Amino acid sequence: MKTRVLLGIVLITLSTPFAIAARHKTREVRQIRDTLNYTEINARVIDQTNGEPVVFATVFQTGENIGTVTNIDGEFVLKIPRDSQKRSISINHLGYKNTEITMEALKASDYQIALTPYSIPLEELVVTHADPKALIEKAILLKKTNYSTLPEMQTGFYRETIKQNRNYVAISEAILDIYNSGYSENFDFDRVKIYKGRRSKNVKNMDTVLIKFQGGPRIAMFLDLVKNPGVILNPEMFPYYNYTLDGVVKVSDRNNFVVGFDQRLDSEYPLYQGKVYIDMETYAITGIDFKMSQKSLDNAPNLLIKKKPASMDIDFLNGTYRVNYREINGKWVLNYVRSELAFRVKWDKKLFKSNINTMFEMAITDRDPENIEQFPYKETTKLNDVLNEQVEDEGNGDYWGEYNYIKPDESIESAIQKLNKKSTTH
């Protein structure tokens, strides 16, 4: 089976110094703040029917390339040029009506945006004579029609975190310069380099497990499954999966097929289960949510763990992934990717086990189709790089400046604040 695995490599070794931060409550301030160069919008997106946060919604300046996503609290920060004539933002999310709101209306709503869930009429739910595997095959066939084949420069924001039990032990973030070669080329032609970044500062020595992501932003680019089909959308893999047609859902105000997939019982190779969302009119793949198949969990550590001490046992608990695309000028482009992995580790001579959770996410926050620069390969991040070893120790204040980023959720923000406070006192 000659194909690439989608998972990020995790390196586990024995270590000593590492950063620890406990969660504590912080007061959230939502507002619109003007600076000399940009307007910063700080708001929250909720479900209109129940008030719950809408997680990972796409938020962007209406009619422009600038955007971000909401965090797990439904909150976001969006920075748009101060001199921009378009003073409104748009929000979309799978299963909700697209929403556009002006700055004035946002202030009047107390910086809270309520999305209306779609109620799809019964006749739209009746899908007959549709072969789910054939839908994916047609989507792959029409890739160059639905996605831009031209290169463009992109700005991205990348974050990775590692938690041991309830404590964060590492947080790394970076602004990325990305050369995207377009969907006429394969993944190997893309380039990613770090423009600026920061990491948590070590504040406490402890005998623990050191976990490292290898690949960082480069691994995140692997999750563009339309360009890098890997072991899910590669036609060679179709015989290893069962497919189901699971209904219809709205994406960007358009009907989408929901195609479910799971590895076959007779497949020995660890694979995935999940859903692919396919536009009913154009057959563009608009998003994919997937996880390690329950049939794969026993074999997952062999794929995910590159190195570990012989005296350590590792149980893989779960691995979930998300990738979605955004439509701009009739073409779909990569918008957001996220990976979450959960392990349980046990040392031979220790009584208690530790739960380890790792996460990375990347949002494309801006695009430039005109000023194209395929920077040298030597400047790019590689698959064996560790972001935590490549960026500065810390970054205080308005560290990101005019660049857009994914707002940290409450627990991450609390950890960053505590780590930075500790580092300034040493």
C-alpha positions in Angstrom: 0.0 0.0 0.0 2.1 2.9 -1.3 0.4 5.9 0.2 1.1 8.6 2.8 -0.3 8.5 6.3 -2.1 11.7 7.4 -1.0 11.7 11.0 1.5 14.0 12.6 4.5 12.2 14.1 4.8 12.5 17.9 8.2 12.0 19.6 8.1 10.8 23.2 11.2 10.8 25.4 12.2 11.3 29.0 12.8 14.9 29.9 12.9 17.3 32.9 12.2 21.0 32.4 8.8 21.9 31.1 6.2 24.6 31.4 3.1 24.1 33.5 0.0 26.3 33.7 -3.2 25.9 35.6 -6.6 27.1 34.3 -8.2 30.1 35.8 -11.0 32.3 34.9 -10.4 35.5 32.9 -12.8 38.3 32.1 -13.6 38.5 28.5 -13.7 41.9 26.8 -15.5 42.2 23.5 -15.2 45.3 21.5 -14.2 47.1 18.3 -10.8 48.8 18.6 -9.3 51.2 16.1 -5.6 51.6 15.7 -3.6 53.6 13.2 -3.4 50.7 10.7 -6.4 48.4 11.4 -9.7 47.9 13.1 -9.8 45.0 15.5 -13.1 43.3 16.0 -13.5 41.1 19.2 -16.8 39.3 19.3 -18.6 36.0 19.9 -20.7 33.7 17.7 -23.6 31.8 19.2 -26.5 29.5 18.1 -29.7 31.6 17.9 -31.9 28.8 19.3 -29.9 27.8 22.4 -27.2 30.4 23.0 -24.4 27.8 22.7 -21.1 28.9 21.1 -20.7 28.1 17.4 -17.3 26.4 17.3 -14.9 26.8 14.3 -17.1 29.1 12.3 -15.5 30.9 9.4 -15.3 34.7 9.9 -14.1 37.0 7.2 -14.3 40.6 5.9 -17.1 40.6 3.5 -15.9 40.4 -0.1 -12.3 40.2 0.9 -9.7 37.5 1.6 -9.0 38.4 5.2 -10.5 35.9 7.7 -10.2 33.7 10.8 -12.2 31.1 12.7 -14.0 31.0 16.1 -12.4 29.1 19.0 -14.1 26.5 21.2 -15.8 29.3 23.1 -17.2 30.8 19.9 -15.0 33.8 20.2 -12.8 35.5 17.5 -10.6 38.4 16.8 -10.6 39.8 13.3 -8.3 42.7 12.1 -9.2 44.5 8.9 -7.4 47.4 7.3 -8.4 50.8 8.8 -8.9 52.4 5.4 -11.1 49.6 4.0 -14.4 50.7 2.5 -16.1 47.4 3.4 -17.1 47.7 7.1 -19.0 44.5 7.5 -18.0 40.9 8.3 -19.6 37.6 7.2 -19.8 34.3 9.1 -20.7 30.9 7.9 -20.7 27.4 9.4 -22.0 24.0 8.4 -25.7 23.8 9.1 -26.2 27.5 9.6 -27.5 30.3 7.4 -24.7 32.7 6.2 -24.8 35.9 8.2 -23.4 39.4 7.4 -23.2 42.1 10.0 -22.0 45.7 9.9 -19.8 47.3 12.5 -22.7 49.4 13.8 -25.0 46.4 14.1 -22.3 44.4 15.9 -21.9 47.2 18.5 -25.7 47.2 19.0 -25.7 43.5 19.5 -23.1 43.8 22.3 -20.6 42.1 20.0 -22.5 38.9 19.9 -23.6 37.3 16.6 -26.4 34.8 16.5 -26.5 32.3 13.7 -29.7 30.7 12.5 -29.7 26.9 12.1 -31.0 25.6 8.8 -34.1 23.6 8.6 -33.9 21.7 5.3 -37.3 21.0 3.7 -38.2 17.3 3.6 -38.0 17.1 -0.2 -34.4 18.2 -0.1 -33.6 15.4 2.3 -34.8 12.7 -0.1 -31.7 11.7 -2.1 -32.3 8.8 -4.5 -30.1 6.8 -6.8 -26.9 8.4 -5.5 -23.9 6.1 -5.1 -21.8 7.6 -2.2 -18.5 6.3 -3.6 -19.4 7.6 -7.1 -20.0 11.1 -5.5 -16.5 11.1 -4.1 -15.0 9.9 -7.4 -16.8 12.7 -9.3 -15.6 15.3 -6.7 -12.0 14.1 -7.3 -12.5 14.2 -11.1 -13.7 17.8 -10.9 -11.0 19.0 -8.6 -9.3 21.3 -11.2 -12.7 22.8 -12.0 -13.7 23.6 -8.4 -10.3 24.7 -7.0 -7.9 27.2 -8.3 -5.0 25.8 -10.3 -3.0 29.0 -10.1 -0.4 29.6 -7.3 -1.0 32.2 -4.6 0.8 33.5 -1.6 -1.0 32.9 1.7 -0.7 34.1 5.3 -1.6 31.5 7.9 -1.8 31.2 11.7 -0.7 28.0 13.3 -1.0 26.8 17.0 0.0 23.6 18.7 -0.6 22.6 22.3 0.3 19.7 24.5 -1.5 18.9 27.8 -0.6 16.4 30.5 -3.7 15.6 32.4 -5.3 19.0 33.1 -2.1 21.1 32.6 -0.7 22.7 29.5 3.0 21.7 29.2 3.7 23.4 25.8 2.1 26.1 23.7 3.6 27.2 20.4 2.2 29.7 17.8 3.4 31.2 14.6 2.5 33.4 11.7 3.2 31.6 8.5 4.2 32.6 4.9 2.8 30.0 2.5 3.4 29.5 -1.2 0.4 27.5 -2.4 1.2 26.0 -5.8 -2.5 25.6 -6.7 -4.5 22.4 -7.3 -2.9 21.5 -10.6 0.2 20.5 -8.6 0.7 18.0 -5.7 1.5 18.7 -2.1 5.3 18.6 -2.6 5.3 21.9 -4.5 3.9 23.9 -1.6 6.3 25.9 0.6 5.8 27.0 4.3 8.1 29.2 6.4 7.8 30.8 9.8 7.5 34.6 9.7 7.4 35.0 13.5 6.4 32.9 16.4 6.5 32.3 20.2 6.4 29.5 22.6 5.6 29.0 26.3 8.5 29.7 28.7 9.6 26.9 31.0 8.6 27.8 34.6 8.9 24.5 36.5 11.2 21.5 36.6 9.5 18.2 36.7 10.2 14.6 35.8 7.7 14.1 33.0 7.2 12.9 29.5 8.5 15.2 26.8 6.3 15.2 23.7 7.2 16.8 20.5 5.3 17.4 17.3 7.5 16.7 14.3 6.5 18.6 11.2 4.4 21.3 12.7 3.0 23.6 10.0 4.2 21.2 7.3 2.1 18.4 8.7 -0.9 20.8 8.9 -0.6 21.3 5.1 -1.0 17.5 4.7 -4.6 17.9 5.8 -5.5 19.7 2.6 -7.0 16.4 1.5 -8.2 17.7 -1.9 -4.6 18.3 -2.8 -3.1 15.5 -0.7 -5.7 12.7 -0.9 -3.6 10.4 1.4 -5.4 7.4 2.7 -8.9 8.8 2.5 -9.5 10.4 -0.9 -6.9 8.5 -2.9 -8.8 6.3 -5.4 -6.4 3.5 -4.6 -7.9 3.4 -1.1 -11.6 3.1 -2.1 -11.6 -0.7 -1.9 -10.6 -0.4 1.8 -13.7 1.6 2.8 -17.4 1.2 3.1 -19.4 4.3 2.0 -22.9 5.5 3.0 -25.1 8.4 2.0 -26.0 10.1 5.3 -28.3 12.9 4.1 -28.0 16.6 3.1 -26.7 19.6 5.0 -26.3 23.3 4.2 -22.8 24.7 3.7 -22.4 28.3 2.7 -26.2 28.4 1.9 -25.9 25.5 -0.5 -27.1 21.9 -0.3 -24.3 19.4 0.3 -24.3 15.6 0.2 -23.0 14.0 3.4 -21.0 10.9 2.5 -20.0 8.7 5.4 -17.0 6.3 5.3 -15.4 3.8 7.5 -12.7 1.2 6.9 -13.8 -2.3 6.0 -13.7 -5.1 8.6 -11.3 -7.0 6.5 -8.8 -4.1 6.3 -5.7 -4.8 8.3 -4.2 -1.3 7.8 -5.2 1.3 10.4 -7.6 3.7 8.6 -10.3 6.3 9.3 -14.0 6.9 9.6 -15.8 10.2 9.0 -17.9 12.3 6.7 -17.2 14.2 3.4 -19.4 17.2 2.5 -19.9 17.5 -1.3 -21.7 20.4 -3.0 -24.8 19.0 -4.7 -24.5 21.4 -7.7 -20.7 21.6 -8.4 -19.5 18.4 -6.6 -16.8 20.4 -4.8 -15.6 19.0 -1.5 -16.4 21.7 1.0 -15.2 19.9 4.2 -14.2 16.6 5.8 -14.5 15.6 9.5 -12.8 12.3 10.4 -11.2 10.3 13.1 -9.2 7.1 13.6 -11.6 4.2 13.0 -12.6 2.2 16.1 -11.2 -0.7 14.2 -7.8 0.9 14.1 -7.2 2.1 17.7 -5.0 -0.9 18.7 -2.6 -0.3 15.9 -2.6 3.5 16.0 0.5 4.0 18.3 2.6 2.3 15.6 1.7 5.1 13.2 1.8 8.0 15.6 4.8 7.3 17.9 8.2 7.7 16.4 10.2 7.0 19.5 9.5 6.2 23.1 11.4 4.7 26.1 11.2 0.9 26.4 9.8 1.1 29.9 6.7 3.1 28.7 3.4 1.7 27.6 1.1 3.8 25.4 -2.6 3.4 24.8 -4.1 5.5 22.0 -7.5 6.8 23.0 -8.7 8.9 20.1 -7.7 11.0 17.1 -10.0 13.5 15.4 -9.4 15.7 12.4 -11.2 18.6 10.7 -10.6 20.3 7.3 -12.8 22.9 5.6 -12.7 25.0 2.6 -14.0 28.5 1.7 -15.5 29.7 -1.6 -13.8 32.8 -3.0 -14.8 34.1 -6.5 -16.3 30.7 -7.5 -13.3 28.7 -6.4 -12.9 26.7 -3.2 -9.7 27.2 -1.1 -8.3 25.7 2.0 -9.6 27.6 5.1 -8.9 25.7 8.3 -7.4 22.4 9.6 -7.3 20.9 13.1 -6.0 17.7 14.6 -6.5 16.4 18.2 -4.9 13.2 19.6 -5.3 11.6 23.0 -3.0 9.1 24.6 -2.6 7.4 28.0 1.0 6.6 29.0 2.2 4.4 31.9 5.7 3.9 33.2 6.6 0.4 34.4 7.6 1.5 37.9 5.0 4.2 38.4 1.5 3.6 39.8 -0.4 6.2 38.0 -1.1 6.8 34.3 -0.9 10.2 32.5 -3.3 11.4 29.9 -1.7 13.3 27.1 -3.6 15.4 24.6 -2.0 17.1 21.6 -3.7 19.6 19.3 -2.7 21.6 16.3 -4.7 24.0 14.2 -4.0 26.2 11.2 -6.2 28.9 9.6 -5.5 30.7 6.3 -6.0 34.3 7.3 -5.1 36.2 4.0 -4.3 35.5 0.4 -2.4 37.3 -2.4 -2.8 35.9 -5.9 -0.6 38.5 -7.5 2.8 38.9 -5.7 3.9 35.3 -6.1 7.2 34.2 -4.6 8.2 30.6 -4.3 10.9 31.1 -1.6 13.9 28.7 -1.4 13.4 25.2 -0.1 16.1 25.8 2.5 13.9 28.5 4.2 10.9 26.2 4.6 9.7 24.1 7.5 10.5 20.4 7.1 8.7 17.3 8.2 11.3 16.6 10.9 11.2 20.1 12.4 9.8 20.8 15.8 8.1 24.3 16.0 8.8 24.6 19.8 12.5 24.6 19.0 12.3 27.1 16.1 10.5 30.0 17.7 11.3 32.6 20.3 10.7 31.9 24.0 7.9 34.3 24.5 6.0 37.2 23.1 4.1 39.7 25.3 1.7 42.5 24.6 0.2 42.9 21.2 2.6 40.4 19.8 0.8 39.7 16.5 0.3 43.3 15.5 -1.8 43.7 12.4 -1.7 39.9 11.7 -4.8 37.9 12.2 -4.7 34.9 14.5 -7.1 32.3 16.1 -8.1 33.7 19.5 -7.0 31.4 22.3 -9.8 29.7 24.2 -10.1 30.5 27.9 -7.8 27.7 29.0 -5.0 28.5 26.5 -5.2 32.2 27.2 -5.0 31.7 30.9 -1.9 29.4 30.4 -0.2 32.0 28.1 -0.8 34.8 30.6 0.5 32.8 33.5 3.6 31.6 31.6 4.4 35.1 30.4 3.9 36.5 33.9 6.2 33.9 35.4 8.9 34.5 32.7 9.1 38.2 33.4 9.8 37.5 37.1 12.8 35.2 36.5 
